[in-house]
Amino acid sequence: MTADTPQSDAETWFAKRLTEHGVTILSGAPDRATRMERFRGAILGCYLEAVIVGGKAAGKPETYQQIFERLYGEPLRQPQKLNTQGTEHART
């Protein structure tokens, strides 16, 4: 999918579930990257990673984290980037 892909039915459903926690995701989010970051921020910001939100067609329950990772194909939690600038110490 490209960055400007319209929201999918799965994203619409997922966003609707997040409104139960007082979060609005899709308003003014025209591109997939923006929507993904809004979902990520809402899930992490509301501590919803382990909350069961629904189930797959097979009936197995899934958490917000699992659904995010299935929809977007990347981990919910991004590895921390190390800041290597300014780490050298002056030698005396």
Stockholm file with secondary structure:
# STOCKHOLM 1.0

chainA/1-92         MTADTPQSDAETWFAKRLTEHGVTILSGAPDRATRMERFRGAILGCYLEAVIVGGKAAGKPETYQQIFERLYGEPLRQPQKLNTQGTEHART
#=GR chainA/1-92 SS CCTTCCCCHHHHHHHHHHHTTTCCCSTTCCSHHHHHHHHHHHHHHTTCTTSEEEECTTCCEEEHHHHHHHHHSSCSSCCCCCCCTTCCCCCC
#=GC SS_cons        CCTTCCCCHHHHHHHHHHHTTTCCCSTTCCSHHHHHHHHHHHHHHTTCTTSEEEECTTCCEEEHHHHHHHHHSSCSSCCCCCCCTTCCCCCC
//
